[in-house]
């Protein structure tokens, strides 16, 4: 027998499901603002109908959309709502996933304490669920926080922990952890270890036929050689990366490789050649609209002008 209250719940579900599916379609069509509206309607209807899991899923999708549109505070707010709903609905795995996602946004905002709190809560949930993959993602995130805080030794420990977890889970995110560890080891001056881990990441990218990933790994390897004072190897590695990036029409990769070659030329006092390489990097970054790349190129250009002085 359906009571009036349970009948109201049943009536909410078709409307909620329809709104949710409209949201999915709008999201697939890259109509993100409209998608967020549909997910908002779905979330309210699911909530009224007592379906906390679907309400939480709707809120989590709103949070993801807000993050894509750089509405970071709104993303955090929606994530908090989703987390509470997942908790109320007894969905610890999804709660942990939303905590992890919220932590990433808090880290983007520079709220490192809040990010750390979210990551540690996610860690406790994944640990209670014995989810190795989730623990790997948390360890990787903790490494990023320690890197932002310039606690390099702690960052390296977290990245190594992430590698171990993610490898056990056969998660390809292990490559990100390898690259991150190699970067920290380079900053610590452990160039041999950095080279080993960067080459391992490069090998995994090549095995998976990830051309862009291979280019990025070659660029990182060139940076390790440069900091180690192995200029010839740095130059050869960046030339390989540049040729591959041109073939793949990967502008950001072209910019990174050209910028690296400019740094080698500057160290070898080939100022004119360094200037040409920086100009090539600026052109590539401008095509890609990479603000960070443009800023890095302009800094090196200023150094070249001072040298040329």
N, C-alpha and C positions, 0 to 999 in steps of 0.2 A: 504494500500500500504506500502511495506517495503522499506525504503530507504537503501542506502548502509551502513550508520552508524548503523541503527537498525539491519540490516542483520548481520553485524559483531558481534553485541551483542548476537544475537540468536545463531551464530555459536560458540561463546565461551562457552555457557552453557553446552552442552553435554560433552565437554572435561573437564570442571571444575567439573561437577557432577561425572564423571567417576573417576577422580583423588581423589575426596573427598571420594567416596565409597571405593576405594583402600586403602585410609588412614584409614578408619574405620576398614576394614578387617585386615590390618597390626597391628593396635592398639589392636584389639581383640586377635590377635595371639602373642601379646607381642613383636612385632618387631617395637619398638618405633622409632628408627632412620629412618627406612623406612617410617613409618607412618608420621613422621614430614615432610619428603620430599614430600610425596603425598599431605599433607595438604598445604604445601608451594606452590606447583604447582596449587592446587585448588584455594587458596587464590588470587594468581596473576590473574588467569583466571576470577574468579568472579569479582575482582576489575576492570579489563579491560572491563568486560561485564556490569558494572554498578550495579551489585548486591552486594551492600555494606553489607547487612545483612549476606549473606553467606560468603563473604570475611572475615567479622569480626568473624564469627563462626569458620572459618578455623584457623585464627590467635589465637583465644582463645584456640583452641585445641593444637596448637603448644606450646603455653605458658604452658598449663597443662603438656604436655609431657616433656618440658624442666625442669619444676619443679620436676617431678618424677625422672628425671635423675640428679638432683642436679645442673643443669645449671641455677642458680638462676638469674643472670644478664640477660641472654638470655630470661628467662621467663618474667622478667619485661618488656624488650623491646617489646616482642611479645604482651604482655597485653596492653601496651600503644597504639600499632598499632590497636588492636582490639577495644579498648575503643573509639579511634577517629573514626573508621569506624562505630561503633554502633551509635555514636553521629551524624555522617553525615547521617546515614540511619534512624534517628529518632526512635531508639530503646532504650528508657531510662531504661527499666527493665534489659535488657541484659548488658547495659553499667554499671549499678550499680553492677551487678553480677561480671563483669570483674574487676571493681574497687576493690571490696571486695577481689577477688582472688589475685590481684596484691598487695593489702595491706598485705595479709598473707605472700607473698614472701618477701616483703620489711621488714617485721618484722623478718623473718628468717635471713635476711642479717644484722639485727641489725640497720636498717635505720628506727628508730621509728618515726621520724618527717614525713618522706615520707609516712610511713604506716598510720599514723594518718590522714594525708591530704587525702589519698585515701579513708579511712573509712568514713571521714566526708562528702566527696563528694557523696559516696554511700548512706550515711544517708539522705542527702538532696533529692536525687532522690527517694529513697524508701518512704520518708515522703510525697513527692509530689504525689506519686502513691498510697499512703495509703496502702502500703504492710507491714503488721504487721510482717510477717515471716522474710522479709528482715531486718526490723528494729531490730528484735531479734538477727539475725546473726551479725549485726554491733555492737550491744551492747555487745555481747559476745566477739567480737574481741577487742573492746575498753577496756573491762575488762582485757584482756590478756596484752595489752600495759601498762596499769597502774600497773599491777602486775610486769611486767619487770622493770618498773621504781620504784618499791617498794612503790608506792602510794596505800597502802592497802585499806584505807577507800574508795577512789575513785573506786578502782577495785571492791570492794564489792557492791557499788552502781550500777555499770554497770552490774554486774552479776545478781543482783536482777531484774534490768530492763529487762535483757535478759530472765530471767525466766518468767516474766509476759507476755512479747511479745510472746515467743515461746509456752507457755501454751495456750494462746489465739488462736494461729495458729495451735494447736495440732501437733507441730513439736517435734519429739523425741530428737532433739538436746537440749531440755530442760534439759535432764539428764546431759549433759556436763556442762551446766551452774550451775546446782545444785552441781555437784562435785567441780567445780571451786570455787563457793561461800563457800562451806564447807572447802576447803583448805585455803582460805583467812581468814575465821573466826578462823581456827586453829592457823594460824600465828599471828592473833590478840589476841589470848588467850581466844576467845569466844567459849569455848569448848562445852557448852551445845547446842548452836545454830549450831555449826559445826556438832555435832552428829545428830541433827534433820535432817539437810539437807543431810548428807551422808546416813542416814538410808532411807530417802525418795528416793534417787537415787538407793540405793540397792533394795528397794521394786519394783521400776519401772523396773530394770534389771531382777528381778526374774519374774515379770509378763510377760515380753516379752521373757522369757526363754533365755536370753543372759547370758550364763555361764561365758564367759571371762569378761564381764562387771561386773557381780556379784563378781567375784574374785577380780577385781581391786577395787571395792567399799569396799569390806571387808578389803583389804589391807589399804585403806585410813582410814577406821574406826579404825583399829588397831593403826595407826599413831596418830589419835586424842586421843585415850585412853593413848598411851605412853606419849604424851606431857602433858596430864592432870595428869599424875602420877598414872593412874589406871592400874598398871602393870598386874594384874591377868586377867582383861578383855582384855587387849591388847594381851596377850599370847593366851587366848582362841580364840579370833577373828582370829589371824594369823594361829593358828592350823587349824581352819575351812577353811581358805583360802588355806592353803597348801594342805590339803586333797582334796579339790575340784580341785585345780590346777593339782594335780597328776592324778586325774581321767580324767581330760580333756586334759592331756598331754600338758599343757600350761607352757612352761619353764620359761618365764619371770614372770608369776604369782608365780611359785615355788620359783624363786630367791627372789622376793620381800617379800614373806611371811617368807622365811628362814632368810633373812636379818633382818626383824623385830623381829623375835624370838631371833636372836643373840643380838640385842640391849637390849631386855628385860633381857636376861641372863647376859649381861655385867653389867647392872644396879643392878642386884641382886648378883654380884660378882661371878657368875658361869662361870669363865673364860674358862675352858676347854670345857664346853658345848657351849659357845658362839663361840669358835674357830671352832667347828664341824659344827655349823649352817652357819658360814660364808663360810666355804669350800663348803658346799652344795649349797649356793647361787652362789658362783663363778662358780661352775660346770654348774649350770642351765643357768647363764648369758652367759657363754662361748659357750654353745650349741646354744643359741639364737643369739650369736654375738652382745650382747647388750653392747656397749662401756660405756654408762652411768651407767648401772648396775654393770659392772666390776669395774669401778672407785669408785662407792659407796662402794662396797664390800671391795676393797683394802684399802680405807680410814678407814673402821671399823676394818679391820685386823691390820692396823698399831696401832690403838687405843688399841686393845687387846694385842699386843706385848708390848706396853708401860705399860699397867696395869700389864702384867705378869712379865715384866722387871727384 
